[in-house]
């Protein structure tokens, strides 16, 4: 399974730190934010990466290179050379599709840090590959900045639940409350994007149509998950990781 890491945006709320450094290259706990993602994904056996770039694109590409220093392969979906060129999340996926191939792929944000075990998504991808689902979303409890949530968990999926290797219960995503928040972690079948026009577009609300069609499975993740949006978030995360390092999903350097 390939992984697309979103890294093209400016990180407006993180300014002035992001004026000269792209947000994914900011450091916390002795490691750049995007390195936490690369390490966790590599620990799950995911070795083939696509990273989209726009804001300070050359700096990201020069810093991460071809991925050999992380024992992975990195290719870049180049959207431009400044923040204004960034295509947002859906547009970024559409631009990167030729690099992602015909099989289900993972998408994650380059500015979240989590101990979620990405290896569990291999089972979700296999289900999607059979045509049983079009996507799988990881959800978290609503953070203070997003109390309304995005979607809920409907009836559990008995076929998925019976899979011996399923690490957590899988449900059908629903737009009915109570709602949880999208964790910026998902697996998609490439065909769901086949009819979409390229351009600057966000993944949501577009993806809600897949939920309405009953084609999305979802799970609630109760573990550690950090969205780094502001300088204070970065400072808090640095302090947290210094005193309490990540566990199972994180690959030690």
Secondary structure, 3 states (H helix, E strand, C coil): CCEEEECCCCCHHHCCHHHCCCHHHCEECCEEHHHHHHHHHHHCCCCEEEEEECCCHHHHHHHHCCCHHHCCEEEEEECCCCHHHCCHHHHHHHHHHHHHCCCCEEEEECCEEECCCHHHHHHHHHHHHCCCCCEEEEEECCCHHHCCCCEEEEEECHHHHCCCCCCCCCEEEECCCCCEEEEEEEEECHHHHCCCCCCCCCHHHHCHHHHHCCCEEEEECCCCEEECCCHHHHHHHHHHHHHCCCCCCCCCC
